[in-house]
Amino acid sequence: MAKVLVVDDEITMIQITSELMRAEGHEVFPCNNVEAAMNVIETQHPELVITDLYLEKSKPIGLTVLARARALNPPAVVIVITGFATVQTAVEAMKTGAFDYLQKPFNLEDFKLTIRRALSYNEAVSENVFLKKQLKQQYRFDQIVGLSPKMQEVFQLVERVADTDSTVLILGESGTGKELVARALHFNSRRQFAPFVPINCAALPENLLESELFGHCRGAFTGAINDKKGLFEEADAGTIFLDEIASMPALLQSRLLRVLQDREVRRVGENTPVRVNVRVLAATNEPLEKRIKDGRFREDLYYRLNVIAVRLPALRERKDDIPLLVARFLRDKIHARTGQPFQVTRQAMAALSAYEWPGNVRELENAVERASVLSDTEIVKLDSLPPQIADTGRAQPLDQNVTDTKFFAFPEQGAMEAGGPSPVRANPLTNLKSFMREQELTYINRALTQAAGDKEKAAQLLGISLATLYRRLSAEE
């Protein structure tokens, strides 16, 4: 079931169209003038608008309705109908965003087919918007966990530079979350709906890396049977993330420097440059200054990349964040997979906090997952941790309050969500609109749970269309 706005100055046409829509199970809002139609668009946010083009004699006022309906977020799908069709008006309607254009009198079966196609298209668009928002949610700043002062400095810097085009060099040991920061920079910028293209510069030999980055033309080398776009071209209007930049061969360093200077690339075997609009993010776990001194990295490229440096602390430098990270892994990964909440004993947490974590956050995540898999119950104990971590815990001075029979008390949910520019604290009393939005989402989530995640079934349980469900899930608070 969808909300359908029908706009026509002919009462008979309104009645026929409305009856057809109701027979299909839709909620219909009939209007015979622009003012009433605008009011319905503002208050009801219809998924589908069927509007006559000439609501006033010789004036295509329906285009005003079309433009306003398309300005909704997400936009309504619009079908324009008229008895005075011309190529010019049809083209203008399609340019303004009409899904289809029908001339009166039209075949009823064709009309119903057009309606079904329009609503299917709207559902696909709504799902696309929802998935994009979910993707952005996944990489929002507060998904990077940390209350320690060093992490708060990182959050503040990343927030300030995210929506710029400045080149960023992300520094940190392996496993500290450099790619997570790169994705947060991209998905919180104006480039968020353009491609994010990551590549590990240490994973490919020089000749393949050159072809991957810059592309090649047919016949440039043995095996080049077709023209191929490079990743810089694939990332046009978006972001390219060059991981392990310190491993880039010297020849490619000079080519990358040219791209950063001129904003254009040349495919292997071609002399014609191609303009690209790409933001460059780079990361390294090695000190580039040492490589420059050894003659293995170009100093001029270093200064081109190091416009803004984001330094990620090692986990051993922010051990106060370990309980937050463990809580996040247990909730978002283990609980999501098993459906069971896990607890951690104080002795196990003491061992996790005492260990030095040479593999940083990635090693911690693996340790928590291993412990949850090997535990017979929903309890992470000392013996279920990897041997080197368990041995660190056993080597700690004995404390009667730190045992494998007492559970560690995790921080409140607000603290677990900490991240971004400042720690999250308990919310004050919100306004009625926010409260109603929260209640609506709670009810929708109940329906999704009952439907085992099947959104179409959940929409049926709630008595709304699938498009409306996506709209409510993705609506801004």
N, C-alpha and C positions, 0 to 999 in steps of 0.2 A: 504494500500500500504506500502510495506517495501523495504528497500535497501537490495539487495541480491548480494553477491559476488559469482561468479561461477569460479572455478579454475580447469582446466584440460589441459593436454598436447595433447588431441585429439580434433581437431577442430570440428569434427562432433558432439561429445558429448557436447561441449560448445554450439553449435548452437541449438541442441535439448533441452537442459536444459534451455537455455536462452529464447527460444520461449515459453516453458511451463510456465516459471516464468512471462513473459510479458503478456501472456494470462490470468494469474491470477491477473494482475493489478499491478505487482511489478516493481520497478526500478532495472535494472540488470546491473552489472559491470562484463563483461566477461574477464578472464585473462588466458593466457596459460603458465605462468611461475611464479616462486616464487617472484621475484623482483617486478613485476607489482602488484601481489596480496598484497604484503606488503604495497605498496604505497596506494592502495585503502583502506586497513584497517586503515592506519594512517590518511588519508584525509577525507574519507567518513563515517567511523564508521558504517559499515553495521550491520543490525539486524540479518541477516542470512548469513552463509557461507556454500557453498556446494563445497567441495574440493576432488579431487582425492588424494589417498594416495601416489601412486608411480608416482610423477611428473618427476622423473629421474629414469632410469632403475635400478632396484634392490635396490633403496634407498627410504625409506618412508618419503620423504621431506614434504608431506602433513601434517605431525605431527607438523612441524615448523609453517605452516599456522594456524593450529588448536590452537597451544599454544598462538600465537600472538593474534588471534581473541578472545580467552578466557581471555586475559589480558586487554581487553578494559573495560572501566567503564561507563555503565554496560557492562558485557561481551556479545559478540555475541553468538548465538546458532549455533552449527556446525554439519553438516551432512557429514560423510566421505563415499566416494564411491571408489570402486576398483575392478579390474578384477582379482586380485591375493589375494583373501581372505584366511587368515589362522586364527586359534584361537588366536595365539599369537599377531598378528597385531590388531585383533579386540579388544582384552583385552587392549592392549597398547593405542589404540585410545580412548576407553571408560575411561581409567584411566586419560588420558590427558584432558578429559572433553567433548568428543563428545556426542551429543544428541542421534545420531543413526549411524548405520554402515550398508551400503548396498553394495551388490555384483552385479557387472555387469554380464550379462544384467539384469535389473530389470523391473518389471511390472510398466507401467506408472501410473496406477490408485493407486497402492501401494505407488509409489513415491510421487504423489500429496497429498495423505493422510498423509504421513510422513512430508511433507512440512507444511501442515496445523497444524499438531500437534506441530511441532517445533515452529512455529510462535505463536501459542496459549500459549505455555510454556513460550516463550520469553516475551509476553505481561504480563503474570502472574508474572514473575520475575521482570519485569520493574515496575509493580504496587507495588510489595512488597518493592523494593528499594525506590520508591517514598514515600510510606506510612511510612517507617522507617525514612526517612529524614524529613518528616512532623512531626513525633513524636519527633524527636530530636529538630526540630525547635520550637515545642511547649514548650519544656523544656530547651531551651538555656538560658544562664545567663540573657540576657536582657529582658526576660519575667518577671523577678522579678524587679518590678519598684521601683526606688528610686534614688534621687539625693542628699539626705541628707548625711552628713559626716559619720554617723553611718552605713547607708546602703552601702556606698562606701567601708567601711572597710569590711563589710560582703562579698561583691562581690569579693574583692581582695583576701580574705582568701579562699573563695569557689573555685575560679579559680585556686589557687595554689595547693589545695589538691584534686581536682576532679579526676585527672588521677593518683591517687595513690591507694594503697590497705589499707591505714590507716583507722582504726575505727574512726568514727566521732560521737560526741555527740552534737545534735542540741538542744539548749536551747531557750525557749521563751514562752510567754503567749499563751493561746489558741487563735487561729485565726491569728497568726502572719505569717503563711506560712511555717511551719516547713517541712511538706511533700513536698511542692513545692521545697524547697531547697534540700531535699533528692533526689527528682527526677532529679533535675539539676545536682547534684553530679554524679548520675548514668549515665544519658544520655550524659554527657560530659566526660565520662571515656572510657577506652578501653573495659569495660564490657557492653557498651551501647546496643549491640544486644543480650545479654544474659538476663535472666529474672530479672525483678524488682519486688520483692515480699513484699508488705506491710502488716503488721498485727498490730491491736490495742490490746495491752496487757491488757487493762482494759475492753475489750468488752466480754471476755470469762471467765468462771469459771476455776479454777486451773486444773481440770482433762482434760477438753476439750482443754485448752491452751497447756498443755503438749503434747497431741496427735497431735495437729495442728503443733506445732513447730518441734517435733522430730519424729512423726510418730508412728505407732504401728504395731505389728504382729498379725496375726489371733489368736483369743482366749486370747489375753492379758487381756481383761476385758469383761464384759457382753455387747454384741452388737458389738464386734470387729469380724465381720464375714469374713473380708478379710484383707490382708496386706495393709498398707497405708503408703505412703511416707509422711514425714514431710515437712514443708515449707523450712527448711534448705536444704534438698535434692532437692526440687523443684527449689530453687534459685542457685543451683550449677553452678559455673562459672559467676554468676551474683551478685546481691545485695539483701540483706534482710533488711527491714526497720522496726525496732521495735519501734512503737509509744507508748507513755505513758509508758515508761519502768519503771517508778517509781512504777507502780501498779503491777509489776510482783511479784507473791508469792515467799517466801523465798526458797522453795524447787527448784523451777524452776530457781531461781537466781544461785544456785550452779551448776545446769546442764548447764546453759548458760555459766558460767565461764569456765567449762570444755571444752565446744565447742570452746571458744575463745582461750584457751590455747593449745588444742590438734588438733584443726581443724578436728574433727570427732564427729559424733553423734551416739547415740544408741537409736533405736526405743523402745517404751514401750513394755516390755515383751521379749526383746532380749538382749543378751550379746555381740553379734558381732558388733564392731564399723564399721561405714561407713565413709570413708574420704569425706570431702566436701571442695570445694574451693569457699568460699563465703565472700564477703565484708559485714561487719556489720555496719549499720547506726542506731543510736538510737535517740530518742527524748523524752523530758519531759517538762511539764509546771510547775513542782514543783521543788524546790531546793533539790537536792539529798543530799547535806550536812546535811540538817535538818533531813532527813529520816535516814541517817547513825547514827546521834547522838541519834535518837529515837530507834535505833536497828531494823529498818524496811527495811534497804537496806545494802547489803554487801559492805564494804569498798573496798575489793580487786576487786570486780566486777566493782565498780565505777572507779577505776584507769585503769582497762582494757578497759572500754568504753570511758573514757575521754582522749583518746590519743590526739585528736584535738577537741576543743570545738568551736562551732559556736553559738554565742549569737545573737538572733534576737531582735531588739528593738521593744517595743510596739509602736503602731501607735501614741499615745499621745506624744511620745518622738521624733517623726519625722513628725510633722504636715505640714511642708513645702511640703511633698510628697503627701498630700491629693489631690490637683488639678490634679497631674499626674495620680494618681490611679483612680480618677473619670473619667478622660478623657479615660483611658484605658478600664474601664468597659463599658462606653457608646459606645466606638468604637467597641470593640471586642465581647461584649455580647449583648448589646441592639441593636446596628446598625445591627449586623449580623443577629439578629432574625427578626427585623421589616423592615430592609432596609431603615430606615429613620434616618438621623442625628439628635441627640438631643442637645439642648442647656441648660445651667444652668444659672439661674439668679444670680446676685451678692449677693442678700440676702440669697438665698439658699446655695451658696458656703460659705458665711460667717458663716452660722449655721453649716455646715459640718466641717469647720475649727475650730470652737470654741468648739465643742463637744469633750468629753474626750475618747470616744471609748473603753469601757471596753471589747468589743468583737473584737477589733482590725480590721484588714483588712477584715476579713470575715463579720463582722457587717457592715462595710462600703459598701461592695459589695451588701449585702442584702438591705441596705437602698436605694442605687442607683437603684437597680432593682425594688423595691417597688414603688419608685417615678415615674419611667418611665411607669410602668403599670397603676398607678392611674392618670397620667396626661392626660388631654383631648387632648392636643396638644403635639408636640415634644419639650416641654419645661419643665424642672424640676424646680418647684417653691417651695417656703418655705412650703406652705400648703400641698404639696404632700409628704413631708418627714415624717418619723415616728414622733409621737407626742413629744417624749422626745428630739429629735434633733431639731424640729421646735421650741419648747419652749426655748431651749438654744439660738437659733438665735434671738428670740423676746426679750430675756433678755439682749442682747448686746446693748451698747450705739448706739443711732441713728446716722446715717451718710447719708447725702443726696445723696452720690454717691453709697451707698449700698441699692438698692431698688429691688423690685420684677418686675420691668419693664426694668431694665438694665441687659445686659448679661455679664457673666464673660468671660474674654478673656483667653482662654486656651493657654498653652505654644505651641511653634512651634512643628511640628511633630518630629523633631530631639530630642527635650527635652522629648517628650512623650515616645520616644523609649529608654530613658535612662535606663541604667542598665549595668551589667557586670563590667569589671575592671575600666571603666572610662565613664563619660557622653559622649553621642553621639553628635557630632557637625555637622554643615553643611558640606557636602562632597565637597572637592575641585574638580577641573576639572579632570575627569577620562580619561583613555586612550580609544582609539577607540573600542577595543574589549569589554570593560565594557559597553560602550555606546550602542553598537549594541546588547549586551546581554539584556540590560534594555529595548530597543525598542522591541526586540523579545518577552520578557515576557509580555510587555504591550499588544502586538497584540494577543498573546495566551490568555491572560485574557479577552480580548474583545470577542474572540470566545467562551470562556467558559461561559461568561455572556449571550451571544446571545443564547447559547445552554442550558441555565438554569442549568449549572453545569454538563451536560451530556458529559463526556469526549469522548465517542465514536462519538457522533454527532459533537463535537467541532473538532475532528480530521478530520472528513469528510469535514467540512467547510474550514479547513486549507489545505486540500489536502495532508495530511500525514497519516501514520499509527498510530494506537493507541499506539503501542510500541514507536514510534518516539516521540509522544506527551509526554508520561511519561519520556522518556529520556531527552527531552528539559526542562521539568518542574523540573527534579531532577538534572540537570547538575550543576556542581560546577561553580561558577562565577569566 
